[in-house]
Amino acid sequence: MMILHQLWNGRRQNGWIFVELLVVSFFLWSVVDPIYTLTADMHIHPGYEEQRGYLLSMGYYNASNGHYEAAQDNDSTASDNLLRIVRRLKEMPEVASFALLNNANYPNALGWSGGEFFNDTVRLHAQQYHFVQLEGSDLLTTLAMRDVRTGKPAATPADLAASKGVVLTTTAARQLFGTTDAVGRTIRFSSNAQASYPVLRVVEAYKSRVNEQPQPLVIRASNQLPTTQRLKWGCNILLRLKEGAAESSFEQRFNREMAPQLAIGNFHVTKLERLSQLRRTYQQTMGIDNTLRLKYALAGFALLCIFLGMTGTFWIRCGARKQDIGLMRSLGATRGAIVRRFLCEAMWLVGIAFLVSLPFTAHRVYVTGFAASEGAYHDPIYWQNQALPHFLTVSLVVYAVTTTIGLLATYIPVRRAVRVLPADALREE
């Protein structure tokens, strides 16, 4: 109560500091909110395992290339050559599983394919992964996806292609059926289609891109290889190494021994990349890293300006209270006790200003909304998508930052002021 009484008695001097803290609290909210949203989205589990995961990109020579073989350029021969490549990959002792993909159906791909799916009148626009289920090709195992029922690694149903079934992520299942318990139900691929496709498995939420929240995903399979015309655009194969396999040793052996062996017909190895490297490449290509750096830099510059401004203000305040400091020192107060008193006053000022700023901040959020996440679908199970937890989390971060700045801005001038001898402080007054 003594501190509050002291603050009230010095309300004219403290008024400017209070207004500054009020503006700082309101401004910092706008700075912290987008950083919190993007950081929280990037730390959502992606729904697959990067470790020991690879993407093998295969190219296809065209007629203008000197390595082109016209006799190998037909559907039947190209299909046989692709299967030979797959079998050689399976025989590698380090390879645990693989998935032969159609299009760019892998994590952090620059391309995107999807469509509309229906459950009665419920419509879902979702991303679609499609792979070839031949020779043991297994997308779920290769990405190390997990079954939502058991939480354990899931394998692709053996009859996924034959039964024309689908695998849904929890995000897609909740949108279509309102629950993740969707195995045994059916969906359609257009609103007036007669054929329905059974849901054979539901896996945990999946992030196809590092900066997005998990989006609805439908996984399908085919038991037919792409045509030669399609293969000319390239072919992608996902690989997962066995536990204990050394990634660097595998890469060296692959480039030295396997890449030449996989040059069959018009096929040739273009690149072998780790899934972790794919993520980093996507972050750089899409400017995600630069966006984060820019936001952190702007936040750091703003905090520096705020710190310098508050330090100057508290410096003037401490200078104006030299008589109080000298009096307390002459009455036996230690330097530490005086510093602690000033720090307590600063905490009270910061706390009151922060509480007063909250209604204004809440009104701004109500009018403009929170910082938006990437992606069309935002699952309410995540804190950043829930209004009250989002607001409270960002507010606590803002309060912690403001308090830290306020305490530092108070400590520096007060620590200097208490070093003055009591007689000198009183004489100056």
Stockholm file with secondary structure:
# STOCKHOLM 1.0

chainA/1-429         MMILHQLWNGRRQNGWIFVELLVVSFFLWSVVDPIYTLTADMHIHPGYEEQRGYLLSMGYYNASNGHYEAAQDNDSTASDNLLRIVRRLKEMPEVASFALLNNANYPNALGWSGGEFFNDTVRLHAQQYHFVQLEGSDLLTTLAMRDVRTGKPAATPADLAASKGVVLTTTAARQLFGTTDAVGRTIRFSSNAQASYPVLRVVEAYKSRVNEQPQPLVIRASNQLPTTQRLKWGCNILLRLKEGAAESSFEQRFNREMAPQLAIGNFHVTKLERLSQLRRTYQQTMGIDNTLRLKYALAGFALLCIFLGMTGTFWIRCGARKQDIGLMRSLGATRGAIVRRFLCEAMWLVGIAFLVSLPFTAHRVYVTGFAASEGAYHDPIYWQNQALPHFLTVSLVVYAVTTTIGLLATYIPVRRAVRVLPADALREE
#=GR chainA/1-429 SS CHHHHHHHHTHHHHHHHHHHHHHHHHHHHHHHHHHHHHHHHHTSCCSSCCTTEEEEEEEECCTTSTTCCGGGCSHHHHHHHHHHHHHHHHTSTTEEEEEEESSSCSTTCSCCCEEEEEETTEEEEEEEEEEECCTTCCHHHHHTCBBTTTCSBCCCCTTTTTTTCEEEEHHHHHHHHSSSCCTTCEEBSSTTCCCCEEEEEEECCCCSSTTBCCCCEEEEEESSCCCHHHHTTCEEEEEEECTTCCHHHHHHHIIIIIHHHTCCTTEEEEEEEEHHHHHHHHHHHTTHHHHHHHHHHHHHHHHHHHHHHHHHHHHHHHHHTHHHHHHHHHTTCCHHHHHHHHHHHHHHHHHHHHHHHHHHHHHHHHHHCSCCCBSSCCCTTSGGGSHHHHHHHHHHHHHHHHHHHHHHHHHHHHHHHTTSCHHHHHHHC
#=GC SS_cons         CHHHHHHHHTHHHHHHHHHHHHHHHHHHHHHHHHHHHHHHHHTSCCSSCCTTEEEEEEEECCTTSTTCCGGGCSHHHHHHHHHHHHHHHHTSTTEEEEEEESSSCSTTCSCCCEEEEEETTEEEEEEEEEEECCTTCCHHHHHTCBBTTTCSBCCCCTTTTTTTCEEEEHHHHHHHHSSSCCTTCEEBSSTTCCCCEEEEEEECCCCSSTTBCCCCEEEEEESSCCCHHHHTTCEEEEEEECTTCCHHHHHHHIIIIIHHHTCCTTEEEEEEEEHHHHHHHHHHHTTHHHHHHHHHHHHHHHHHHHHHHHHHHHHHHHHHTHHHHHHHHHTTCCHHHHHHHHHHHHHHHHHHHHHHHHHHHHHHHHHHCSCCCBSSCCCTTSGGGSHHHHHHHHHHHHHHHHHHHHHHHHHHHHHHHTTSCHHHHHHHC
//
